[in-house]
Structures are given as C-alpha cells and as structure tokens.
Amino acid sequence: MWILTSGRGIVIVLLVSLAAGCATYRPLMPTPSLYADQDWPSFADVPASLRTPDVDVMYATDRKPEEDESSHVPYGFRRSGSLAFGSVKVNLGSDLTWDDLVKASETSKRNHLMEMSLGSVEEIGRFPETPAPHRVVDASTIIDREYEAKVDEVGEQFREEIRRRLAATPRKEVFIYVHGYGNTFEDAVFVAGEYWHFLGREGVPIVYTWPAGYPGLFGYTYDRESSEFTVLHFKQMLSLVSEMPEVKALHIVAHSRGSDVVTTAVRELFIYARGAGIHPLERYKIRNLVLAAPDLDLEVIRQRLVGELVAYGVGHWTMYYSPADKALGLAEMLFASPAGRVGEEDMTTRFNAKELKGITSRANITSMIRFGGGESDGYGHSYYRTNPRVSSDIVLLLRYGFTPGTPERTLVPLAPGYWDIPPGYPNKSEN
C-alpha cells in the first residue's frame, strides 16, 4: 500500500544499463561469512521492538512520484524538484517468524529461498521545490520568507522522525546507503533493508534514492546526469541529519555511480565548513565513508581526496575495488578509468609518491581494499552484497569499527594502505 501524503556507443550503453539489473523482487543477500556457522554475536542484542521478520527503513528521495496508479512502486526514474522522505517496510521473506529469520541469517546453507518484497510505503513529508524563490538586494541574496518557513517546518518533521527511530536503538548513529545507476526505488530499499539487518539493526538506516533506472538504450546517460541533479538534495538531507545533536555519528555507503553523488556533495559541504572556520569532521560527523565499486574516474578521486582534502574530513575513508568488475570494464570503454576496477599499479602511477604516502600512511584515514573475484552477480559489480567475504568486511568496519590488519579483521597487506580480501575471510578455512 502506497501512502503519499505531505502530513506524515549504443550497444555498450545498453550493456552497462543491463549490468545494474532492475528486479521486482530480490533474494536476501547471502549471510556474511562472519556470521555463517560462527560464534560472532549477530542478533542477540537486537531490541525486542525490532525483532520482526521485516525491517522499517527511512528513505529520502527526489524521484518523482509515479502518476500511474497501477505501478507496483510509488516512485519512478523521473526527477522531482523537491526532496521527500518517509518510511518503507521491507519483508525479508514470506511466512517467517523472528526465530526463522535469525536461523537463516546465521547459516551459509538456507533451507529455502529468502525472497524480499516491498511492504507499505508512507511519505511523511516533502520539502518545497528547489530552486528557492529569491531576490537580490544590494548584492545580497534574500530567500522568500514563506519558503524558508516551510523548509523549517518540514525539516523539523524530518528530525522528529529520526528522533523517533533513535529512541528505539541504543546506538545513536545513522547509516546512509546511496545506490548506483540503473537502480529502482525498490532495488535501493532492498539493499538498505538487508544490510541494516546484518548490521544487527543498530542505529537508524536511511536509504537515499535518486532518479535512476531510466529504461532503454540511453539509461546510463540519463542516470549519469541524474547523479549530478541530485547533489543539491543530498546535501540538504546530509546537513539536516548531521546538525542534530542527538546523532553522534554518520556512516555513508555509496555504490557505483552513487559514489559520485556522495563525494561531490561532501566536497561542497566541506568547502563551506572550512570557509566558516569549522572542521568538517566536527560539523558533519562522518565516521565512515565507504565507496563500493565506485563508478568514478580516478583523477576525479585524486582531486577530491587529496587536492580538496576530503579524506581528512571523515573518520575513515574506504574504497572497495575489483579487477573482476565487468560492469565498470564496460563503463571504462566509454568514460575511461573508473576507480572500482583499478589495481595497485594504476593507483600508484596516478598518485605521486608523496600524495600516496600522505593518504595511506594512517590506517584511521584511508583504506583501499581489493576483492580479487568470486561469488557475485553476473557482472561482478554487486560483490559488496553478494559475496559473503566482502559483506563481512563491511560489517566488521561499520558495526564493530575494526581497522585493517587487526586480529579481528585479517586482511592481507599489499602495500601501505592497500589490502586484499583472502579466500575464507574472515576465517582461515574456505566457506
């Protein structure tokens, strides 16, 4: 049930678009090997109110609501000038009890297929459209007062929803997931829901879903432009969350083209903070910034990470890359050198020695983590959720805060700041 109210190369492009995949349902991601038949704590500490076979995820989106009432999702790929937020339920499997779900979430060999489905979607609030009406007086820009009052009103609704969710968890932190190209509203919600489940349902999950998933031959081009369009709204949301004193830390995970959305927005916010004489980490409280299979040119990362000091405005910056990523291999033919499939030699030839030492010498700042290949989707692009070794490493980072090379996070060192996920990780024997 959708409740949308304001109260509460051509062939190459086609292949790249298909690489993202847009399913109307999706199997629950494999159990991270960290939990599969092991002694790691998984769900014992989940509060009683959250022990349900579904998950309730907060969403923020500038997708335009679907006008077709027969649509199975409330938001499509078209762009909206206003940012909306709400609540969405993700059912992690049919006819499950909490005990059934826990059992399936702690084993690598499930008795039956766990198919996720979309539950109720409630749009709680919607900000007025951007750009804001304004006038210029004596070289000063003055925003319309009624517009500002409406922004403040909806902003308080947004904060109140986060406060409500924070009250249900002892961990006063927010986990934000930003999807990549080709993804529908449903795709994004599924990943946010399943990952929050495997993070022990700690903190508050928010999925930021931008206008991607344009059908046909030119889907990738449209989505690429949408990733630029959405930056203003992502900054709006990120500013609102981070300014709340109740929120102690933010963790952001961006996949594929979502990496460009996040790094562009963070860069611009950090420039503003530094101009105001405020350290970005103090203002925006980003403890972890994770780029998974980033569809982002390496020279762009170099300018943002080093040239504009983005890496020094977060607690820890992590990038996962894979030479087996076929989707980014196709994108590379169009746009050249996306970062998600480069290796150590590529990185060291594009960062000079001084820069490389500067951004990788401290384990609490940056980590480049290589996944050599293995269980994933057909294009090797979604390994961050489909490969139990990679998902385990993300859980060890976000849930437990372990750094690479510790006894709990036994990644193999390749070079200063570079690590490899070995077979059988995080255990000695292959799962």
N, C-alpha and C positions, 0 to 999 in steps of 0.2 A: 504494500500500500504506500503510495507516494503522498505526502502531505506537504505541499508547497505553499506556505503562508509566511507572512512577514512578522507574525507575532512571536512565535517561539522558533643523364641517359635515362630514358623512359623505362627500359627493361630493368635497369639497375634500381631505379627508384621504386618500381613495383616490388622487386625482391626485398629491398630494405623495408618497405612498408609491411610486407608479409612477415618479416622476421619478428616483429613485435607481437603479433598474434592478438586476436580480439575474440575471446570465447565468451559465451553466455553463461558458462559455469566453469568451475576450475577445481581440480583435486587439491586437497590440502597439501601444502608443501611437505616433503619428506621430513621426518623427525631429524633434527640436528644430531649428528653422531655423538655430541656431548651428552645428550640425554638417552640415547638409544641403548637400553640394557646396561646402563652405567649407574654409578652411585651419586652422581651430581644432583643437588637439590633442584627440583623442577617446579612443582606446583603445590608443594606442601604449605607454602606461606601465602597463597592467594586468599584474599579476604573472602568471607562467606558470601557477601553480596555479589561477588564477581565469579563465583563458581557456577557458571551456566554453560550450556553447550553452544551458546552463541557469544559474540563479542559486540559491544557497543562502541563504535568508533566515531569520534568527532571529525567532521570534514569542513574544509573551506574550498571554495571553487569560484572561478569566473567563467565556467561553462554556462552557456545559455540554456535555460530550461527548455525541455522538449515541448513542442506545441502539439505533437501527435499523442493523443490520449492513449493510444494502443501501444505506445512504446513501453518496453519492459524496464527501462531505466528513466529516471526523471531528468537527466542532463545529457546533452549530446556533445558534439565536437565543435559547435559554433561558439563564437566569442561573445561574452557579455561585458558591458562596461561597468558592471557593479560586482562586488565581491559578496558572495553569500556564504553562510555557514549553517551547519545543522548536525544532526545525529543520524547515523546509519547502523543498522544491525547486520551482522554477517553470521549466517548459520554455518558452523564448521562441519556439519554432517547431519544426515537425516536420522531421526528416531534415536538420538543419543541421550544418555544421561551424563552427568559430570564425570562419574567414575569411568564410563566407557571412553569418554574423550581423553581423560588422563592416561588410561591404559594405551590408547592408540598413539598418544603423544610421547610415550616413553619407550617405544619399540621401533625397530627398523623394519619389522615384518608385521604389517597390519592384516587383520583378518578380512577386511573388506575395504573397498574404495571409499575414501572420505571425500565426498563432493560438497564443496561450499556452495551456498546460494545466498542471494541478496534478500534480506528481510525488509523491515519498514525503513523508510527514509523520511525524515522530518526536517524541513528547512525552518530554522529557528529565527534567523534574522538576515537582513540584506542591507548593505551599505548603499548610500546614494551613488549614482554613476559618476565615474571619472571621465573627463577631467572636471575639476571643481569650477563652478562659476566664480569669476573673479573680475576685479578691475584694478587698474594701475593708477595710483595717485602719488605724484611727486617721486617717481621711481620706486615706490613701494607697492607690492602686490597685496591686495586685500581680498580675502576669501569671503564669499557671501555668508552672512551670519546664520541664516536659516540652514544652509548647507552644513556649516560647522556644527550647529546644534544637533542635526540629525546624525552626523558622523559620531558625535559624542554619545548620543543615545544608543545607537546600535553597538558602538564599541563597549559600552557598559553591559549590554546583553551578552556580547561575546565573552567578556571577562567573567561574568556571572556563571556562564556555562562551564568555563574552565574551573572556577572555584567549586562548583558542584561536583565535578569529577575528581578534583584533588582531594575533596573530603572523603572519598571512598578508598584512597590509597595512602599508605604511609610514606611513599616516595614522592616528594613534591617536585617532580620533574616532568618535562613534556618531551615526547618523541614525535618528530615530524617526518613523514615519508613523502617524497616527491617523485612521481613516476616519470617514465621516459616517453619517447614518441610511439605513436600507434596504439596507445592505451586508452581504453574507455574509462568512464567513471567507475564502472563495475570492476574492471581489471585492477584499478588503483586501490579500491576499497578492499578487495580480496587480499592483496599483499599486505596492506596496513593491518588488517584484522588478524591474519595468520601470524605475522611477525610479532605483534603485540602479545598474542597468546604464548608464543615460545619465548618471549622476554619475561615470562612469569606474570603477565598482566600487571606490571608495575608502572606507576606514573600514569600520565594521560596521553593517549595516542591521538594524533591529528594527521589525517591524510590531506595533503594539498593537491588538488587535481585540477590541472589546467586544460585548455581546449585542444586536446589531441585526439587522434583517431579518425582523421579525415579519410574517407574511403576513396579507393581508386588509385590511378597511376601517380597522382601528384600528392599523395598523402604525406610523404616525408617533407616535401617542400612547405606545405601548409603548416604542419606541426612545428617545423623549424621556426617559421615566423610567429606561431603562437607562443613559442618559448620566449620570444622577445616581448610579445604583447603582455604576457602575464607578470613580468617582473615588478611592475608598479604595485599590483595587488598582493604579490607575495611579500614585498617589503611592508605593505600595510599590515598584513597579518603577523609577520615576524615582529614588527615593532610593538604591536598590541600585546602579544604573548610575553615578550621579554621584559616589558616595562612593569609587569605585575610583580609586586614584592613577594607574593605567595609562591611564585615559580622560582625555584632555586637553580635550575639548570635546564638547558635545551640540548637535545641530541637530534641532528638532522641527517637523514639518509636519503641520498639522491641517486636515482638510477638513470643510466643512459643520457638522453637529452635533458632530463631533469637536472643534471649537473650544471648545465649552462644557466638554467633558471636560478639555481641556488647561488652559484659563485658570482654571477652578475649582481644579484640583489645584495648579497653580503658585502661585496666590494663597495657598492654605492653607499650602503649604510655605514660601513667602516670609515669611508671618507668623511661622511657627515660627523661621525663621532669624534674623529681625530681633529676635525676643524673646530669642534666645540671644546677641545681640550679634554676629552673623555677617552679612557682606554676602551677599545671595542669589546674586550672580554668582560669588563665590568658592566658595560651597558647592555650587551645582548646575551651574555651568559651562555654562549655556545660551547659546551664542554666537548662535544664530538661533532665533527663534520666529516661524513663518510660519502665518498664518491664511488659508486659501484658500476663498473664497466662504463666509464664516462664517455659520452659521445661529444668530445670537446677537444679541439685542436691543442696539441702540446705547447705550441708557442703562446697560445692564449693562457693556458695554465701557468706558464712561466711568468707572464706579465702579472697575472693576478696573485699568484702565490708568492713570488719574490719581489717583482717590481713594485707592487702596491701593498706588500706585507700582509696579505690576507691570512697567511698561515700563522702569523703571530697574534692574530686577534681571536683565535679559538684555542680551546684547551688541547685538542688533539685533532690533527687532520690526517685522514686515512684514505688511500686510493687502492681499489682492487682492480687488477688488470689481468688479461689472459691472452696468450698467443693463439688460443683456440676459438676466439670470439669471431665467428664468421659474419655476423651482422655488421660489426664495426669494420670488418675487412671490406665489405661492400661499400659502406659509407666512406671508407678511406679512398676508394676509387673515384668518388665524387668530390670530396672535400679535402682529402689528404690528412694523414696522421692524426686520427682520433687517439686520445690518450689511452683508452681502455684496452688496446692490444699491443702497446709498445713494450719493449723489454728493457733491461738494464743498459744495454749499449745505446739504444735510442735516447734514453733519458740522459745519459752522461754526455752524449755528443751535443745535446741541445741546451743543457745547463752547463755553464763553465764550472771548473773545479771548485772555485771559491763559492759560487752560488749553491752547488750541490752539497758541499760540506755544511754551509750555513743552514740549509733547510732540513738536513737529515741527521745532523750530529746529535740532536736531543730527542730521545725516544718519546718525550711527552709533547712533541710538536708535530712531527710528521712520520708517516709510515707508508711505504709503497709495498703492496702485498701481491705477489704473483700466484695465480692459480694456473697450473700447467695444463689442465683439462681433466675431463672425467664426466660424471653424471651431470647432465644439464638438459636444456631444451635442444631442439634440433639445430639451432644456430649457435649454441654455446654462448648466448648473450644473457641468459637469466640465471647463471650459476649462483648468484648471490642468494637465491631462494631455493633452487632445485638441487644444489649439491650440498649434502649434509656436512662436509668438511668446512665449506665456506660459511654456511649459515652458523655453524658452531663458533667460528672465529668472530663473527659479528656479535653473537650473543655474549661471548667472553669479553668483548670490548665494551658493549653498551650496557649489559646487565651487571657485570662484575667489575669492569674497569681495569682489567689486567692489561699490562703492556707487553709487547712482543718480546720473546726470549725469556720470559719468566717460567717457572716450573709449571704454572697453570696454562700457559699459552706458548707451547713449544714449537713455534715457527722456526724454520731453518734460515739462518742469516745468509744472505747472498752478497751483500755489500753494505756499507754504512747506510742505514735507513731502509734497506731493501730486504724483504723476507719472502720465503716460499712456503706454501701450504703442502706439507708432505703427505704421502699416502697413509691412510689410517688415522689422520689427525682428528682429534687431539690425543688419540690413544696410540700405543705402539703397534697394535695389530690392525690390519685392514678390516673395515666394517663391511 
